Each structure stands twice: as structure tokens, then as C-alpha cells.
Amino acid sequence: MTLSFKWIGILGGGQLGMMLVEEIHSFGAKAVVLDPDKDAPCSRVADEFITASFDDFDALEALCKKSDVVTYEFENVKADYLVDLDARYNIKQGIRPLFDSQDRLREKENANAHGLCTARFVSCTTKTDLDRAVEELGYPCIYKTRTLGYDGHGQVLIKSEQDLAKVEPYFGTPGVVEEFIDFDCEVSVIAVRSKDATITFPISRNIHRNGILDLSIVPSGLEESLEAEIKAATVRFMERAGYLGILCIEYFVKGSSFYFNEMAPRPHNSGHYTIEGCSTNQYRELTRFLLGLPLEEPKLLSPCVMKNLLGKDLWMVPKYEEVVEKKRLQEGQSAYIHLYGKKEPRPLRKMGHVTLTNMTEDQFVQFVKTELESR
């Protein structure tokens, strides 16, 4: 296999980067990674690791100089710092998807401009803005900071007038108030687009706890026609926006309608299941894109459930290991445990994940009752 590039630079050294580096190595390429945390998951697998702030322009340039092509696994790298670097180095996805995803207001306006439907929303920075937004959208609605919000941070669910005070600490900070959609489910679709082709992974249905992804379930359970419509809308959006590389979009589904929630121009937690559940995975196809190789259309190998392991869930790991060791799964089922090697297991910190293949959601619920909670 002839590679177009030898070194891939990654901005961000978390678990997404770690799994990307593993795929990069499978193609015989090397990875240089930049992250502020010297103990980040990528520090153990990268061929070179630069410990520096994402605001350190000299360090960012050092990574770019070392790399034949550069990508990002963390969307809160300041796009302003990358404008000059994008003009002089090969940041193959470009910085536009990163820039658009970093501001919730800009992200939603961009989604609407390129053909996707969103919940109604109103910009909000002051109490006057909040009052106007609530009058226009009604209760319930959701306040979100425009930047740096993730895993439920910087969000307030406003159910009644009594909840308005909870937004006061954010006044003066750019925010957005969104209409609350009483959705049936939330799904995500991951696509990878090159100049020659666009591939999409099977849609996952996602269940969140406390604003953090808990389970991804594949197949999603949606009607095939609706799944096809969501995939087609995602591909059209990427084409109209001029995006290349990898993109995950999360949608709210209500009946036969779907609404853009948010996007991430990087590998996504809801795509972990692709490692064992598909014929190819999100990290492998991103690597193919970065190396200029033809993309491979993924196929689902079996129903599967991916369970995120947060710090509070680490008690489950020995039980999962016992299940695997003593083969307590039904015939054809398998469990794959991925731990990220993070040293500090904070309660809501993502520490790993488990993917169970040939397993439906109902089977997973029964598995938890019989194999985890009862022992």
C-alpha cells in the first residue's frame, strides 16, 4: 500500500485521538499529537507527543511542521489560532467545520442556511434577551452558552418562571435559548466525505444521563425510510457547506421529523460501536481520508450496544471482565472493553467504554440485571 503521507498531526490527545492513532499505525503511518495534559491517553501511543497549550502558537506550528497532514480530535481549539496555519500547512478538513461548530448560534444558523431544520432559537446575553426569548418560545425552553459547552455543561432547562434565576450567573456571556422539543429519541449519524465520495455509518440511537452519553444502540429502531432521509440530509448538508473529512451530527427525532441538535467535526463517542460493530470504523475511515486513500462504505456486522464508562461506573469493569473470562454471554455475543488509561477517575469523566455485539437493547437490559447488578 502506497501512502500519500507519513506523519499525521493531531490537535488534542484524548481517547478519540488515542483510537485514531491506533488506526494510523495500522496503515504504517506515524502520529504526532499536541495536548496540554502530559498524561493524556495519546501520550502512551503517539510516536511524538507535544505537551503544550492549545493557545501556544509556536507549539501548534511545531506540530504542523512535523506533519504531512493535520487533523483535530477536540473542537475547542481556537479557530483564530489556526487561520494562519491553515494557509501554510495541510489541515485537510480545513478550519471551517471547526469554526462553525464552536458557537451554538453560528452552528444553528449554518445548519438552517444549508438545509437542516432546527428547533427555534433566540440569541441571549442579558435579562432582557432572556425575557424576550421566553415570551417568543414559551415554556419549557433551554438556555445554553454559545461556546465551550459540552456534556451538559453551561445549560439550564427552563420549565417555569422560577427557573429564570438559574440563568442569571450567565448574563454577560453570549448564549442562546432554544425551543424545547419533546422528542421521541436522539440519534447521530457519522459521515466521512472526500473529494470523490461520501460514506455514512449506521445511525445510532443515543441515551443520555445527566447530559452525558450513556448508551448508543444500533440499529436505531427508526423506519428505514426515515434513516435514509436523515443520512441523505446529512450528506447534502456537508456538500452545501463545503465540508470534507469526518462529521457527526446529532438529531432529535419526533415522529417522522428530525431536527439538527449539534455537530462535531471529529470522531464521536456515539461512533465507538463502529470498531467492533462494523466492517470498518470511524477512525479508520478518517485515516483513509487523511492519507488520500479511497473510502470504504461501512456495513453493520451485528446489532450492538455501546456503554460509556464514566468514573462512577468503574465498579462495572471487573464484572465485565468476569463476564468475558467466564463466557457468560449468549452464543454469538461478545463484549469488548476499552479503557482509556486516565489517571484521575472523576465521577462524570469518560474513563472507557464497552461494546457488546450481537446484542439488542432488551438483551442488554436483561444482561445488566443478571450479570452486573445481581452479582
Long-range contacts (C-beta under 8 A, 24 or more apart in sequence): 1-27, 1-28, 1-293, 3-27, 3-28, 3-29, 3-291, 3-293, 4-68, 4-291, 4-292, 4-293, 5-29, 5-68, 5-69, 5-290, 5-291, 5-292, 6-30, 6-68, 7-31, 7-32, 7-47, 7-66, 7-67, 7-68, 7-69, 8-32, 8-67, 8-68, 8-69, 8-70, 8-71, 8-287, 8-290, 8-291, 9-33, 9-34, 9-63, 9-64, 9-66, 9-67, 9-69, 9-70, 9-71, 10-34, 10-42, 10-46, 10-70, 10-71, 10-72, 10-73, 11-54, 11-60, 11-63, 11-70, 11-71, 11-72, 11-73, 11-74, 11-77, 12-42, 12-72, 12-73, 12-74, 12-77, 12-266, 13-37, 13-40, 13-41, 13-42, 13-43, 13-46, 13-49, 13-73, 14-40, 14-41, 14-42, 14-73, 14-74, 14-340, 15-41, 15-340, 15-342, 15-350, 15-352, 16-73, 16-74, 16-266, 16-267, 16-268, 16-269, 17-41, 17-42, 17-46, 17-73, 17-74, 18-42, 18-44, 18-45, 18-340, 18-341, 19-267, 19-272, 19-275, 19-283, 19-338, 20-71, 20-73, 20-267, 20-283, 20-286, 20-287, 21-45, 21-46, 22-283, 23-281, 23-283, 23-284, 23-286, 23-287, 24-287, 26-284, 26-287, 27-287, 27-291, 27-293, 29-287, 29-291, 32-63, 32-66, 32-67, 33-63, 34-59, 34-60, 34-63, 39-342, 39-343, 41-340, 41-341, 41-342, 44-341, 54-78, 54-81, 55-81, 57-81, 60-85, 61-85, 64-88, 64-89, 64-91, 65-89, 69-290, 69-291, 71-245, 71-266, 71-286, 71-290, 72-98, 72-265, 72-266, 73-266, 73-267, 74-266, 75-101, 75-102, 75-264, 75-265, 75-266, 76-102, 76-148, 76-150, 92-244, 92-245, 92-289, 92-290, 93-243, 93-244, 93-245, 93-246, 93-265, 94-243, 94-244, 96-241, 96-242, 96-243, 97-241, 97-243, 97-245, 97-247, 97-263, 97-265, 98-265, 100-241, 100-263, 101-262, 101-263, 101-264, 101-265, 102-147, 103-146, 103-147, 103-174, 104-144, 104-145, 104-146, 104-147, 104-149, 104-176, 104-262, 105-146, 105-174, 105-176, 106-146, 107-262, 107-263, 108-176, 108-260, 110-241, 111-237, 111-260, 111-263, 114-236, 114-237, 114-240, 114-241, 115-233, 115-236, 115-237, 115-240, 116-233, 116-237, 116-249, 116-260, 117-257, 117-258, 117-259, 117-260, 118-259, 118-260, 118-261, 119-178, 119-179, 119-180, 119-181, 119-252, 119-259, 120-178, 120-179, 121-176, 121-177, 121-178, 121-179, 122-176, 122-177, 123-174, 123-175, 123-176, 124-167, 124-175, 124-176, 124-177, 125-171, 125-172, 125-173, 125-174, 125-175, 126-171, 126-172, 127-168, 127-171, 129-177, 130-164, 130-167, 130-171, 130-177, 133-177, 134-158, 134-164, 134-177, 137-177, 137-178, 137-179, 137-180, 138-179, 139-180, 140-180, 141-177, 141-178, 141-179, 141-180, 142-177, 142-178, 142-180, 143-167, 143-170, 143-175, 143-176, 143-177, 144-175, 144-176, 144-177, 144-178, 145-170, 145-173, 145-174, 145-175, 146-173, 146-174, 146-175, 146-176, 147-174, 151-211, 151-212, 151-348, 152-208, 152-210, 152-211, 152-212, 153-211, 155-211, 181-252, 181-254, 181-259, 182-254, 183-252, 183-253, 183-254, 183-259, 184-253, 184-254, 184-255, 185-220, 185-221, 185-222, 185-252, 185-253, 186-250, 186-251, 186-252, 186-253, 186-261, 187-220, 187-222, 187-230, 187-250, 187-251, 187-253, 187-258, 188-216, 188-248, 188-249, 188-250, 188-251, 188-268, 188-270, 188-271, 189-230, 189-231, 189-234, 189-248, 189-249, 189-251, 190-246, 190-247, 190-248, 190-267, 190-268, 190-270, 190-271, 190-274, 190-282, 191-231, 191-234, 191-235, 191-238, 191-246, 191-247, 191-248, 191-249, 192-245, 192-246, 192-247, 192-282, 192-285, 192-286, 192-288, 192-289, 192-295, 193-235, 193-238, 193-239, 193-243, 193-244, 193-245, 193-247, 193-289, 194-244, 194-289, 194-294, 194-295, 195-244, 196-294, 196-295, 197-294, 197-295, 198-235, 198-238, 198-239, 198-295, 199-285, 199-295, 199-296, 199-297, 199-298, 200-231, 200-234, 200-235, 200-298, 201-271, 201-274, 201-278, 201-282, 201-298, 202-277, 202-278, 202-298, 202-300, 203-227, 203-230, 203-231, 204-270, 204-271, 204-273, 204-306, 206-250, 206-270, 210-348, 212-308, 212-310, 212-348, 212-350, 213-269, 213-270, 213-308, 214-307, 214-308, 215-305, 215-306, 215-307, 215-308, 215-361, 215-364, 216-269, 216-270, 216-271, 216-272, 216-273, 216-305, 216-306, 217-304, 217-305, 217-306, 217-360, 217-361, 217-364, 218-273, 218-277, 218-300, 218-303, 218-304, 218-305, 219-300, 219-303, 221-361, 222-253, 223-256, 226-253, 226-256, 226-258, 229-258, 230-258, 233-258, 244-289, 245-286, 245-289, 245-290, 246-282, 246-285, 246-286, 246-289, 269-308, 269-350, 269-353, 270-306, 272-306, 272-338, 272-353, 272-355, 273-304, 273-305, 273-306, 273-355, 274-298, 275-336, 275-338, 275-355, 276-301, 276-304, 276-334, 276-336, 276-355, 276-357, 277-301, 277-302, 277-304, 277-306, 277-355, 277-357, 301-357, 302-332, 302-357, 302-358, 303-357, 303-358, 303-359, 303-360, 304-355, 304-356, 304-357, 304-358, 304-359, 305-355, 305-356, 305-359, 305-360, 305-361, 305-364, 306-353, 306-354, 306-355, 306-356, 307-353, 307-354, 307-355, 307-356, 307-364, 308-350, 308-353, 309-339, 309-350, 309-351, 309-352, 309-353, 309-354, 310-347, 310-348, 310-349, 310-350, 310-351, 311-345, 311-346, 311-347, 311-348, 311-349, 311-351, 312-347, 312-348, 313-351, 314-345, 314-351, 316-354, 316-372, 317-352, 319-371, 319-372, 319-375, 320-354, 320-372, 322-375, 323-371, 328-371, 329-356, 329-367, 330-358, 330-363, 332-358, 333-357, 333-358, 333-359, 333-363, 334-358
